[in-house]
Amino acid sequence: MINAAHVVIYSKDADADRAFFRDVLRFPSVDAGHGWLIFALPPAEVALHPTGPGDENVPDTTILKGHHQFYLMCDDVEATVKDLETKGVKFIEPVKDLSWGLLTAFQLPGGSGIWLYQPRHASPHKS
C-alpha cells in the first residue's frame, strides 16, 4: 500500500534552499543524516496534464528553469505574497488571473523557482 509521496527539487545551492524551506516557509523537517533535511509538506494533490501546445491555462514553464514543477497553494495569494516579501522573498512572476486560479512564482535562494497559487478548483482536502 502506498502511504506517501516524495518530491525532489534539484538545486544549485541546496543548503540555501533547505534553509529557506526551514526558516522562511517554516516547514517541519527531520535530519536524514549529515544535515540532509527532509521536509513535511502541507496536504498535497497530484494532477495529470497532457503535453502539447495550445492551452492558454497552462503556465509558461520556461520561466522556472529546472527539473521540477512544484506548486504551493494558499487561500489568499495577495496576502501570502506580501508576507513572503517581508521575509525577503523575490517574486519572479506577477500574479496572473487564470481560469483555475491566481498564479505567481518566486525564486529560491539556489536560483530555482516555485509556483504559488490560490486555486479556484475543488480540492480533495476540502471536500
C-alpha positions in Angstrom: 0.0 0.0 0.0 1.4 3.4 -0.9 1.4 5.7 2.1 3.3 8.8 1.0 5.0 10.7 -1.8 8.4 12.2 -2.0 9.2 15.4 -4.1 12.7 16.2 -5.2 13.7 19.8 -6.1 17.1 20.0 -7.8 19.1 23.0 -6.7 22.4 24.7 -7.4 22.5 25.7 -3.7 20.7 23.0 -1.7 21.9 24.3 1.6 20.4 27.8 1.0 17.2 26.3 -0.3 16.9 23.9 2.7 17.4 27.0 5.0 14.6 28.8 3.0 12.2 25.9 3.5 13.1 25.7 7.2 13.3 29.4 8.1 11.1 31.2 5.7 8.4 28.7 4.8 8.7 27.1 8.2 8.1 23.5 7.0 8.9 21.0 9.7 11.8 18.7 8.9 13.9 15.8 10.0 17.6 15.3 9.5 18.2 12.2 7.5 21.9 12.4 8.3 24.7 14.9 7.7 22.3 17.9 7.5 20.2 16.4 4.8 16.8 17.7 5.7 13.6 16.1 4.6 10.5 18.4 4.9 6.9 17.7 5.7 4.7 19.3 3.2 1.2 20.6 3.6 -1.6 18.3 2.2 -0.8 17.7 -1.4 -2.5 16.9 -4.7 -1.4 15.4 -7.9 -2.7 16.3 -11.3 -2.0 14.7 -14.7 -1.7 17.1 -17.5 -1.4 16.3 -21.2 1.5 17.6 -23.1 1.1 19.7 -26.2 0.7 23.3 -27.4 -2.4 25.4 -27.3 -3.6 25.5 -23.8 -3.6 29.1 -22.5 -4.4 27.9 -19.0 -1.0 26.1 -18.7 1.7 28.3 -17.2 4.8 29.0 -19.2 7.1 26.6 -17.5 10.2 28.0 -19.3 10.3 30.9 -16.8 11.0 28.3 -14.0 14.0 26.6 -15.3 14.9 23.4 -13.5 13.9 19.8 -13.2 10.7 20.1 -11.3 7.3 21.6 -11.4 6.2 22.3 -7.8 3.2 24.4 -6.8 2.4 25.7 -3.3 -1.2 26.5 -2.7 -2.7 29.3 -0.5 -6.1 30.7 0.4 -5.1 34.3 -0.3 -2.3 34.8 -2.9 -2.0 38.6 -2.4 -1.6 38.3 1.4 0.8 35.4 1.0 2.9 37.4 -1.5 3.1 40.4 0.9 4.0 38.1 3.8 6.8 36.4 1.9 8.1 39.7 0.5 8.6 40.9 4.1 10.9 37.9 4.6 13.0 38.9 1.5 11.4 36.5 -1.0 11.8 37.6 -4.6 8.8 37.1 -6.8 9.7 36.4 -10.5 6.2 36.5 -11.9 3.3 38.9 -11.3 0.1 37.4 -10.1 -1.9 36.2 -13.1 -5.6 35.5 -13.2 -6.2 32.2 -14.9 -9.4 30.2 -15.1 -8.2 27.7 -12.5 -6.7 30.2 -10.0 -4.4 33.2 -9.3 -0.8 32.2 -10.1 2.6 33.7 -9.3 6.1 32.4 -8.8 9.0 33.1 -6.5 12.7 32.4 -6.6 14.5 30.1 -4.2 18.0 31.2 -3.0 19.6 28.5 -5.2 18.0 30.0 -8.3 15.1 27.7 -9.0 11.6 28.9 -8.9 8.4 27.7 -7.2 4.9 28.4 -8.3 2.4 29.7 -5.8 -1.3 29.8 -6.4 -4.7 30.4 -5.0 -6.9 27.7 -6.5 -10.4 28.2 -7.8 -10.8 24.4 -8.4 -12.1 21.9 -5.9 -9.6 20.3 -3.5 -9.7 16.7 -2.3 -8.6 18.1 1.1 -11.6 20.4 1.4 -14.3 18.0 0.3 
